[in-house]
Amino acid sequence: MIRTDAITEAITQGAEALFAAQRADGVFDYGGESLTSTLGTVGAVCALHFADPGGAADEIAAGTRWLKGVQAADGGWAMVPGGASEAGPTAVASAVLHLTDPRGNAAEVEAGQAWMRAFGGLEAIPHPEVVAWCRQFYGFAGWLDPREMRRFPLELALLPGLYRKLFDLRVPMVSALGLAQTRHKPLTGWQRALARRAEPNALAAIRQVYEHEGSTGGWCEDAWVTGLVCAGLARAGLGGDMVERAVGWLRRMMAPDGSWSSGPLDLTWSMYATAGLLEAGYAEDPRLAAVKELFLRLQQDQPFVAFGCPPGFWGWSGTRGWPATLETGEILSALNHLPGEEQAGAIRRGVTWLTLQQDTRGSWGLCVRNTKVANSGPCPHMTAQAVDGLLDSGVPAEDRRVRRALRWLGKAQRPDGSYESVWYRMHTAGTSAVLQTFAKAGASDGEPARRARAWLDRTRLPDGSWGTGDGEPGTVEETGWAVSALLAAGAEPDSVRSGVDWLLVHRLPDGGWPAASVNEYVRHVCRYPNPALAHGLALKALSRFRTAEEQ
């Protein structure tokens, strides 16, 4: 039997572990632990090689040394060093090492390519889009004839609405690499003629994002994204001012050890930490006042033209970040549970943004309405988060926006009762998020909710935890999601007690919890840990359990 005082002690210590990571500006900062990136380093080294090989020779050499130093014993690379080798990072890391110094890096390149052969080669990667990106790097390395590289149809930029729907947040990267292909890939006469006509539109899409972010030279504050854009523009001989700024940004962003990182997640870290603290009863804690100010300050008041987004959204970081449904929905929920009246206008603007971004089918994707792009939407988890934001903002469950979303969620359920989540691995995250939304909307007795709940009950591991749902070991994140969702759907505390006990056993000495690589940078291909997610979800689950026990 779990003692109530043990739960309270864990909640108190877990809350203080979260607050220990908070900066003065309100951000719960976990950047030092979770952002160092093989992909970021590959993107930076590749871009500098094409854009400024002489001026950035030291940075290229440092990045190369770092990549060689973090290669795993099996010959592969993970997105976050120290994790299990992954095909995408291994393919592009070995290719860029060959690109920069084929002779000096021959042993590492051969080990990486041997890992890829054992994996089954590029075509075994379970994501066609990633295969296309990797083939670009194989082309850079001279391993593929340019005619074998997938063509990015630049002519589609003549139809901006369709272009956004087809490529979503990849528009800047696709545009830059497509522009490079007009110089380096054999094209038919009509393809070349259309590409010439489309070139100004593609260049404008890149520049729209560049200027929206303040013309810093960093796209998405992410070295991988910036590297792809910079390399494409440099090879195309276009956007010289943007290339120059990107080179400067990449040189400034290199860490002392020669690595580059993926972009900061200031708002993502902070929203998950805040959600756990609010569930734990810390709404009135003065330390959360800085978080509220952060959320209000970083709501976007300008449209994101390249993606066709109106203002009123939140992204994952930055004063001019990229739009994100997941963050917008979660932050709306948090603002509605924080005290005060000054957030009322921000809540109204966020509700308007979600309303305008809802797909015609009733779902939500990441940032482009009605896209079907993998990894961007439509997504059950993002849809659930958007509905939660609407409901917490006072939109009634009978509202058409909510009803359409719930109908779509019913159709999107997998045959086994589970749900997808494009930004988190496998199905525990998505199933838990959707079940909680059904409960919040008063639909926990419906057939989709019952099937989702049954899937969670069925996939609990013998030790009480939850993992991917297919036998993988449990994680704090997935256990926290499942416990919270089942309690929200009316489960008795005793039915999740083993999961709560598992969370208590797996606490860290500082009162927090260990983070697992459950976050998908690219679904089924690259994963990374998010400590704020682990801490926030565990705290929420324990707090919800304590509340249920007391009732």
FIBAVEX-412580 format. One record per residue (C-alpha): x, z, y; residue in one letter. Coordinates in steps of 0.001 Angstrom, whole numbers, padded with zeros to 6 digits, always signed. Example, Ala and Ser with C-alpha at 12.3 -4.5 7.8 and 13.67 -1.06 7.14 Angstrom:
2
+012300+007800-004500A +013670+007140-001060S 
This chain:
551
+000000+000000+000000M +001370-000967+003431I +001321+001947+005856R -000212+001317+009289T +002732+002982+010993D +005139+000585+009217A +003155-002366+010556I +003112-000919+014066T +006830-000241+013943E +007509-003830+012826A +005283-005204+015603I +006978-003078+018249T +010470-003989+017104Q +009508-007645+016695G +008119-007750+020222A +011296-006229+021644E +013385-008750+019677A +011435-011514+021401L +011772-009962+024846F +015533-009628+024273A +015748-013433+024331A +013835-013773+027605Q +015609-015025+030710R +014807-013910+034230A +012841-017120+034834D +010489-016267+031965G +011937-018632+029352V +012440-017267+025852F +015761-019014+025289D +016939-019836+021765Y +019073-022833+022690G +022347-021372+021554G +021110-021013+017985E +019189-024128+017240S +020069-027225+019259L +023537-028419+018192T +022785-031817+016741S +024498-034397+014571T +022088-037007+015920L +022780-035984+019514G +026510-036283+018932T +026159-039647+017193V +024009-040976+020035G +026446-039790+022690A +029566-041130+020972V +027926-044493+020320C +026734-044839+023924A +030092-043891+025404L +031834-046325+023057H +029759-049214+024401F +029363-048082+028015A +032724-046538+028962D +035253-046626+026094P +038241-046116+028393G +036910-043549+030848G +035222-041488+028138A +038004-041803+025539A +038544-038035+025410D +034847-037330+024874E +034616-040014+022186I +037613-038512+020391A +036198-034997+020654A +032807-036089+019330G +034461-037934+016472T +036491-034851+015523R +033353-032724+015601W +031434-035118+013357L +034270-035152+010849K +034477-031364+010970G +030801-030765+010162V +030566-033287+007321Q +029267-031452+004250A +031269-031136+001052A +028908-033616-000623D +029804-036259+001983G +026564-036120+003953G +025435-034746+007273W +022417-032685+008308A +020829-032919+011728M +021767-029249+012274V +025189-028538+010726P +025076-026221+007754G +021783-027496+006402G +021197-029743+003410A +022466-033298+003884S +019862-035755+005183E +019819-039530+004887A +019168-040421+008530G +022020-038361+010023P +024360-039405+007200T +023676-043098+007732A +024235-043099+011492V +027138-040611+011472A +029130-042669+008978S +028322-045868+010890A +029460-044511+014262V +032670-043124+012756L +033416-046593+011426H +032521-048095+014806L +034914-045895+016770T +037917-045873+014378D +037479-047628+011018P +040997-046855+009830R +041343-043276+011060G +037896-042293+009806N +037969-044283+006552A +037824-041292+004193A +034874-039676+005947E +033043-042982+006215V +033481-043709+002516E +032275-040212+001574A +029201-040675+003753G +028438-044077+002326Q +028909-042745-001213A +026279-040095-000400W +023979-042838+000873M +024461-044903-002293R +023613-041887-004444A +020538-041304-002273F +019379-044888-002840G +020512-046513+000392G +018617-047023+003616L +015513-048348+001895E +015027-045009+000123A +014465-043258+003467I +010730-042410+003525P +010176-043625+007081H +010306-047385+007876P +011001-046731+011528E +014053-044622+010697V +015271-047380+008403V +015066-049744+011399A +017083-047380+013617W +019715-046920+010903C +019998-050675+010437R +020797-050945+014137Q +023775-048652+013605F +024830-050544+010506Y +024777-053649+012669G +026912-051896+015318F +029423-051045+012577A +029500-054640+011340G +027910-053758+008012W +024907-055989+008661L +024709-059482+010061D +022715-059371+013345P +020159-061656+011712R +019411-058898+009177E +018626-056311+011825M +014943-055689+012465R +013904-057353+015689R +012252-055272+018375F +009545-057631+019723P +010363-057402+023417L +007613-059887+024265E +005062-057149+023620L +006198-055565+026884A +004129-058329+028535L +001104-056308+027362L +001920-052761+028587P -001121-051073+027052G -000470-052525+023609L +003258-051876+023987Y +002609-048169+024541R +000210-047919+021611K +002658-049625+019262L +005778-047685+020253F +004536-044505+021932D +007342-042185+023091L +009860-044677+021678R +009131-047158+024485V +012382-046458+026400P +014551-046677+023269M +012798-049754+021873V +013003-051445+025264S +016742-050816+025611A +017619-051919+022086L +015283-054906+022381G +017058-055953+025570L +020391-055739+023738A +019051-057907+020925Q +018351-060734+023362T +022141-060887+023845R +023353-060139+020320H +020714-061215+017784K +019933-064853+017037P +016424-065661+018293L +014212-068698+018083T +013580-070698+021234G +010143-069241+021803W +011343-065702+021092Q +014090-066102+023676R +011713-067573+026254A +009185-064767+025802L +011927-062150+025867A +013135-063478+029206R +009638-063175+030613R +009240-059654+029192A +012648-058395+030322E +011490-057079+033730P +008627-055132+032107N +010892-053574+029484A +013472-052627+032097L +010716-051184+034302A +009454-048976+031444A +012945-047512+031011I +013297-046978+034741R +009875-045321+035027Q +010980-042579+032648V +014412-042376+034294Y +012926-041881+037755E +010187-039519+036538H +012899-037194+035242E +014757-037268+038554G +017274-040060+037863S +019652-037571+036263T +020893-040026+033630G +019463-038014+030766G +016305-039267+029041W +014246-036431+027575C +017275-034166+028169E +018267-035270+024651D +021650-036815+023829A +020219-038855+020927W +017486-040426+023055V +019837-040893+026015T +022457-042399+023721G +020082-045006+022337L +018894-046015+025809V +022387-046093+027284C +023881-048047+024360A +021095-050630+024527G +021396-051139+028269L +025197-051308+028122A +025136-053923+025377R +022528-055899+027329A +024539-055705+030538G +021469-054451+032416L +020516-051370+034436G +024064-050688+035547G +023091-047764+037758D +021214-046130+034883M +024127-046697+032505V +026547-045158+034981E +024347-042089+035417R +023855-041804+031647A +027613-041874+031052V +028060-039122+033628G +025261-037061+032110W +026656-037422+028582L +030151-036446+029710R +028774-033352+031468R +026612-032347+028524M +029352-032301+025892M +029879-028807+024517A +033424-027365+024399P +033566-028029+020649D +032898-031758+021124G +029226-031736+020119S +026045-032685+021908W +022621-031139+021491S +019042-032232+021221S +016983-031389+024293G +016087-027816+025279P +012685-026518+024231L +012030-024054+027051D +008246-024366+026939L +007988-024643+023157T +010074-021509+022630W +008143-019668+025304S +004651-020648+024195M +005195-019525+020586Y +006830-016279+021679A +003967-015636+024095T +001304-016374+021469A +002791-013726+019198G +003080-011195+022006L -000494-011791+023151L -001797-011237+019610E +000260-008044+019506A -001474-006680+022611G +001169-007360+025260Y -001040-009341+027657A -000615-006746+030418E +003116-006324+029893D +004812-007176+033228P +007457-009188+031392R +004817-011806+030585L +004081-012288+034287A +007275-014360+034494A +006041-016500+031604V +002772-017180+033370K +004693-018215+036463E +006845-020472+034266L +003789-022173+032778F +002214-022685+036198L +005451-024000+037682R +006075-026527+034906L +002624-028073+034669Q +003173-031714+035591Q +001565-032876+038841D +002651-036518+038543Q +001439-039120+036033P +003831-040223+033307F +003465-043926+034008V +005494-045283+031098A +003126-043638+028598F -000056-044150+030626G -000569-040377+030983C -002373-038743+033912P -000994-035518+035448P -001983-032056+034260G +000072-031813+031056F +002958-029722+029802W +005924-031001+027835G +008438-029131+025727W +010858-028541+028603S +011902-029479+032106G +010322-029753+035514T +009565-033411+034750R +009307-033324+030976G +007671-035778+028597W +003955-035131+027905P +002911-033307+024746A -000546-032455+023417T +000743-029616+021235L +002363-027786+024140E -000538-028493+026480T -003077-027046+024047G -000990-023980+023183E -000124-023185+026808I -003783-023533+027820L -004689-020966+025178S -001974-018623+026438A -003023-018932+030083L -006586-018063+029133N -005407-014838+027497H -003070-013767+030279L -004578-011589+033044P -005219-012858+036551G -007138-015606+038304E -004355-017726+039777E -004129-019865+036632Q -007726-021124+036909A -006742-024382+038597G -004005-025081+036069A -006461-024482+033234I -008950-026939+034736R -006229-029580+035115R -005061-029029+031551G -008595-029370+030201V -009012-032605+032156T -005760-033968+030737W -006786-033174+027157L -010186-034734+027773T -008653-037963+029084L -006121-038083+026240Q -008572-037675+023373Q -008552-040764+021182D -011699-042823+020775T -011769-041651+017140R -011865-037982+018248G -008250-037064+017461S -005198-036382+019598W -001685-037715+019235G +001452-036663+021064L +001238-038466+024382C -000209-041983+024157V -003931-042323+023709R -005139-044255+020647N -001679-044815+019209T -001227-044896+015436K +002549-044530+015466V +003928-042290+012732A +005360-039034+014095N +003259-039322+017254S -000348-039307+016147G -003139-039084+015381P -002227-035669+014015C -004491-032948+012557P -002213-030180+013835H -002082-031567+017381M -005817-032165+017288T -006422-028567+016204A -004169-027269+018968Q -005998-029369+021560A -009371-028074+020369V -008088-024495+020488D -007033-025060+024087G -010464-026409+024984L -012326-023594+023223L -010147-020897+024759D -010791-022485+028169S -014532-021988+027776G -015555-025367+026374V -018414-024592+023954P -018170-025519+020291A -021243-027733+020771E -019418-029862+023355D -019027-033514+022420R -015213-033342+022662R -015106-030551+020109V -017718-032058+017800R -015905-035410+017706R -012628-033688+016931A -014128-031621+014117L -015688-034722+012582R -012329-036467+012686W -010623-033463+011113L -013147-033553+008303G -012234-037187+007621K -008481-036584+007953A -008358-033951+005204Q -006213-034905+002231R -007853-035052-001224P -006327-031712-002224D -007792-029965+000843G -004598-029828+002911S -003737-031351+006296Y -000749-033148+007786E +001313-031865+010698S +003664-034515+012016V +005947-032020+013794W +006190-029447+010990Y +007164-030004+007387R +004686-030826+004658M +001211-029253+004767H +001075-025478+005187T +001426-025689+008978A -001242-028338+009466G -003686-026771+007000T -003322-023354+008633S -003742-024744+012152A -006870-026696+011243V -008428-023798+009320L -007933-021522+012314Q -009574-024119+014567T -012568-024433+012250F -012938-020659+012408A -012631-020589+016207K -015317-023272+016433A -017651-021345+014107G -017216-023863+011290A -015369-021726+008747S -018257-022033+006278D -018165-025828+006293G -016819-027816+003376E -013536-028910+005068P -012732-025301+006006A -013546-024022+002523R -011289-026654+000957R -008463-025870+003398A -008777-022168+002644R -008782-022852-001090A -005585-024912-000736W -003847-022055+001060L -005019-019563-001550D -003844-021873-004311R -000389-022527-002885T +000598-018909-002255R +003821-018195-004129L +004094-015353-006671P +006096-013243-004194D +003240-013425-001677G +004851-015939+000676S +004034-019541+001518W +006379-022525+001572G +005638-026236+001569T +002806-025930-000943G +004692-027711-003714D +006847-024901-005082G +009564-024691-002408E +010584-021116-001499P +008612-019323+001159G +009523-019188+004833T +008611-016810+007629V +006960-019619+009572E +004717-020894+006790E +003836-017381+005629T +002930-016395+009197G +000794-019494+009670W -001083-018984+006397A -001711-015240+006830V -003025-015721+010376S -005274-018623+009390A -006795-016882+006376L -007550-013765+008402L -009088-015889+011164A -011291-017547+008555A -012628-014171+007381G -010328-013280+004498A -010161-009591+003627E -006868-007909+004561P -006189-007051+000936D -006130-010758+000059S -003098-011397+002305V -001402-008036+001894R +001358-009473-000281S +002190-012010+002428G +002369-009272+005048V +004600-007202+002770D +006874-010234+002328W +007171-010587+006110L +008097-006919+006438L +010795-007202+003791V +012348-010259+005454H +012904-008758+008883R +016333-009017+010491L +018261-005917+011623P +017259-006564+015254D +013555-006551+014347G +013134-010322+014388G +012867-012821+011542W +015090-015613+010178P +014169-019174+011132A +013983-021968+008562A +014263-025723+009100S +010530-026367+009080V +010400-028273+012386N +010402-032047+012021E +012549-033971+014489Y +011541-037029+012456V +008978-036388+009722R +010447-036292+006197H +013888-037252+007568V +015413-034678+009975C +014556-030994+010388R +015728-028097+012516Y +014988-024356+012936P +013142-022799+015884N +013705-019018+016046P +010936-018498+018604A +008461-020106+016211L +009495-017824+013349A +009385-014678+015494H +006113-015590+017182G +004278-016530+013994L +005418-013422+012126A +004387-011184+015013L +000992-012885+015228K +000362-012494+011488A +001268-008795+011441L -000812-008094+014535S -003829-009941+013188R -003490-008053+009920F -003342-004712+011738R -006464-005593+013736T -008329-006597+010585A -007316-003352+008867E -008604-001287+011776E -012047-002917+011824Q 
